[in-house]
Amino acid sequence: ALMDDEDDDFEDDFEEDYDEFYEEFVNEDNYVRQTFGDLQFLEEVYAQFSKNELLEIAKAHGFRGYSKYDKHSLREWLIANLLEKQYFQDYILHADKEELRVFENAIEQNGIYLPEEMLYRSLFLSTYGGFLPYYNFYHIPKDVKEKYKECMTEEIREKREIIQYFYDVCYSAIYL
């Protein structure tokens, strides 16, 4: 009988702790999404970066001719190049399937929780979204969402499938 009482106490405490945790999580999630989930422009994300960080992004993407710009002009130039339709489509075409899955989830859910390390391992994710480190919240600005919808055509999806097939074959061949 003593064990039954202890089990009941444990279950009550566990349920109470879980309910408290869940309520706190939901309140925090609502706050994060309402405060940060309605990001309109990639410029809002890039405005937080230093000039050196913007230069690193340009360099990582293989762009040329960016060193002459001041911070504000560099930010505008960089965003214009990153969101240029042909560049963005090519980038989507060759993105890793897991990166794209995470990106699409962030679009569909108006932001997702993501480990910071995962974000920094992905040039695609770190280039086209914003991140709140304290909350581990990753979100896609509205202008990027719209550009993605415009660029992710049926033709691009079909090309991605073919490219992914060849990536998978090559990857498998390494282990044979």
C-alpha positions as CSV (number, residue, x, y, z in Angstrom):
1,A,0.0,0.0,0.0
2,L,2.9,2.3,0.7
3,M,4.2,1.9,-2.8
4,D,0.8,2.7,-4.3
5,D,0.8,6.0,-2.3
6,E,4.3,6.8,-3.5
7,D,3.3,6.0,-7.1
8,D,0.3,8.2,-6.8
9,D,2.4,11.1,-5.4
10,F,5.0,10.7,-8.2
11,E,2.3,10.6,-10.9
12,D,0.6,13.7,-9.4
13,D,3.9,15.6,-9.1
14,F,5.0,14.5,-12.6
15,E,1.7,15.5,-14.1
16,E,1.8,18.9,-12.3
17,D,5.5,19.5,-13.3
18,Y,4.7,18.6,-16.9
19,D,1.6,20.8,-17.1
20,E,3.6,23.7,-15.6
21,F,6.4,23.2,-18.1
22,Y,4.1,22.9,-21.0
23,E,2.1,26.0,-20.1
24,E,5.4,27.9,-19.7
25,F,6.6,26.6,-23.1
26,V,3.4,27.5,-24.9
27,N,3.5,31.0,-23.4
28,E,7.1,31.5,-24.4
29,D,6.4,30.0,-27.9
30,N,3.5,32.4,-28.4
31,Y,5.6,35.3,-27.3
32,V,8.5,34.4,-29.6
33,R,6.2,33.8,-32.6
34,Q,4.2,37.0,-32.0
35,T,7.3,39.1,-31.4
36,F,9.8,37.7,-33.9
37,G,7.8,35.4,-36.3
38,D,6.5,38.2,-38.5
39,L,9.8,39.2,-40.0
40,Q,9.1,41.0,-43.3
41,F,12.5,41.5,-45.0
42,L,15.9,39.8,-45.1
43,E,17.3,43.4,-44.7
44,E,16.0,43.3,-41.1
45,V,18.2,40.3,-40.5
46,Y,21.2,41.6,-42.3
47,A,20.9,45.0,-40.5
48,Q,22.1,43.2,-37.3
49,F,25.4,42.0,-39.0
50,S,28.7,43.8,-39.0
51,K,30.3,44.8,-42.2
52,N,32.8,42.0,-41.7
53,E,30.0,39.5,-41.3
54,L,28.4,40.7,-44.5
55,L,31.7,40.4,-46.3
56,E,32.0,36.8,-45.1
57,I,28.6,36.0,-46.5
58,A,29.5,37.5,-49.9
59,K,32.8,35.6,-49.9
60,A,31.1,32.3,-48.9
61,H,28.7,32.7,-51.8
62,G,31.6,33.3,-54.2
63,F,30.5,36.9,-55.1
64,R,33.0,39.3,-56.5
65,G,33.3,43.1,-56.5
66,Y,31.8,43.7,-53.0
67,S,34.8,45.2,-51.2
68,K,34.2,48.7,-52.5
69,Y,30.8,49.1,-50.6
70,D,30.2,50.7,-47.3
71,K,28.1,48.6,-44.8
72,H,24.7,49.9,-45.9
73,S,25.4,49.6,-49.6
74,L,27.0,46.2,-49.1
75,R,23.9,45.0,-47.3
76,E,21.6,46.2,-50.1
77,W,23.9,44.8,-52.8
78,L,24.2,41.4,-51.1
79,I,20.5,41.0,-50.6
80,A,19.8,41.9,-54.2
81,N,22.2,39.3,-55.4
82,L,21.0,36.6,-53.0
83,L,17.4,37.1,-53.9
84,E,18.1,37.4,-57.7
85,K,15.8,34.8,-59.2
86,Q,18.4,32.8,-61.2
87,Y,20.9,32.7,-58.3
88,F,18.2,31.7,-55.8
89,Q,16.9,29.0,-58.1
90,D,20.4,27.6,-58.7
91,Y,21.0,27.7,-54.9
92,I,17.7,25.9,-54.2
93,L,18.5,23.4,-57.0
94,H,21.7,22.3,-55.3
95,A,20.7,22.7,-51.6
96,D,21.0,19.6,-49.4
97,K,17.6,17.8,-49.0
98,E,17.7,18.1,-45.2
99,E,18.5,21.8,-45.4
100,L,15.6,22.3,-47.7
101,R,13.3,20.2,-45.5
102,V,14.2,22.4,-42.5
103,F,13.8,25.6,-44.6
104,E,10.3,24.5,-45.8
105,N,9.3,23.5,-42.3
106,A,10.3,27.0,-41.1
107,I,8.2,28.5,-43.8
108,E,5.1,26.3,-43.1
109,Q,5.3,26.8,-39.4
110,N,6.2,30.4,-39.4
111,G,9.5,29.6,-37.7
112,I,10.9,26.6,-35.9
113,Y,13.2,25.8,-33.0
114,L,16.6,24.7,-34.3
115,P,19.9,23.9,-32.5
116,E,22.3,26.8,-33.2
117,E,25.1,24.4,-34.3
118,M,22.8,23.0,-37.0
119,L,22.2,26.5,-38.4
120,Y,25.9,27.4,-38.5
121,R,26.7,24.2,-40.5
122,S,24.3,25.3,-43.2
123,L,25.2,28.2,-45.5
124,F,21.7,28.0,-47.0
125,L,19.8,28.3,-43.7
126,S,22.1,30.9,-42.2
127,T,21.9,33.0,-45.4
128,Y,18.2,33.1,-45.9
129,G,16.7,33.3,-42.4
130,G,17.0,35.0,-39.1
131,F,17.9,33.3,-35.8
132,L,17.3,34.2,-32.2
133,P,20.0,32.4,-30.2
134,Y,18.4,32.8,-26.8
135,Y,15.3,31.0,-28.0
136,N,16.9,28.8,-30.7
137,F,14.2,30.2,-33.0
138,Y,14.8,30.2,-36.8
139,H,12.5,32.1,-39.0
140,I,12.3,33.1,-42.7
141,P,11.5,36.7,-43.7
142,K,8.4,37.3,-45.8
143,D,10.4,38.5,-48.8
144,V,12.4,35.3,-48.8
145,K,9.3,33.1,-48.5
146,E,7.7,34.9,-51.5
147,K,10.9,34.5,-53.5
148,Y,11.1,30.8,-52.6
149,K,7.5,30.2,-53.7
150,E,8.2,32.0,-57.0
151,C,11.5,30.0,-57.6
152,M,10.4,26.6,-56.4
153,T,8.6,25.7,-59.6
154,E,7.5,22.2,-60.6
155,E,10.4,22.3,-63.1
156,I,12.9,23.0,-60.3
157,R,11.4,20.3,-58.1
158,E,11.9,17.8,-61.0
159,K,15.5,18.9,-61.6
160,R,16.1,18.6,-57.8
161,E,14.9,15.0,-57.9
162,I,17.3,14.2,-60.7
163,I,20.2,15.9,-59.0
164,Q,19.4,14.3,-55.7
165,Y,19.3,10.9,-57.4
166,F,22.8,11.4,-58.8
167,Y,24.1,12.7,-55.4
168,D,22.7,9.5,-53.8
169,V,24.3,7.3,-56.4
170,C,27.6,9.0,-56.0
171,Y,27.4,8.9,-52.2
172,S,26.5,5.1,-52.3
173,A,29.4,4.4,-54.7
174,I,31.8,5.8,-52.1
175,Y,30.8,2.9,-49.7
176,L,31.0,0.1,-52.3
